[in-house]
Amino acid sequence: VPAIFRELSKDLENGEPSKLVNVNPLTIEAVAAAVEDGDSTVCRVVTEAGLWLGQGMALLVNVLNPELFIINGEAVLLGNCYLEPMEAAMREYAFNGLVDSFRIVTEPGGSEVWAQGVASAVLSSLFTLDKNDRLFMNMNSLKNVTTGIIT
C-alpha cells in the first residue's frame, strides 16, 4: 500500500487527473473509493501494483510450490482492480506444471491477521500430542524458535 500511495502522489504532483487531487494524506479508504468510482489514474496505479505483486508471488510458487495463498489486509479493499491483475500475473509467470497447483483466497481483515497466522504456526510446532492425546511441549522446537527470533 505505501508503494501505491507513493506512485499516486507522484502522478498527482505531475498533474494527472484524479478524484484524489485534494486528498491529503492518502488513505486506503480514499483509494478504494476512487477505484470503485472508476478513477482511471488510480485504477492504473492499483492495477500495476497488482501485476508487480503477482510477479513476486509467482517466484514464490516457482521456488516453494505452496498449495494456498491467503491474501489479506487493507489491500484487499482495492478489489478486483488489484486482485485480478495479481492473479493473472501469478499464473502467467509461474512454471507451467505449477500454474494449477495453488489456490488463492482473499480474506478481508486488519493487518494483524498475518501475525495471528504466524503465532498459530509457531505454537503448533511447540506443542505435540502423544499416542494418548496428551499435550506435550516440544522443547527442541522452542529452542529453534527462540534462536530464530533472536538472530
Salt bridges, closest charged atoms under 4 A:
GLU7 OE2 - LYS10 NZ 3.10
ASP11 OD2 - ARG44 NH2 2.65
ASP37 OD2 - LYS19 NZ 3.90
GLU87 OE2 - ARG91 NE 3.08
ASP130 OD2 - ARG134 NE 2.87
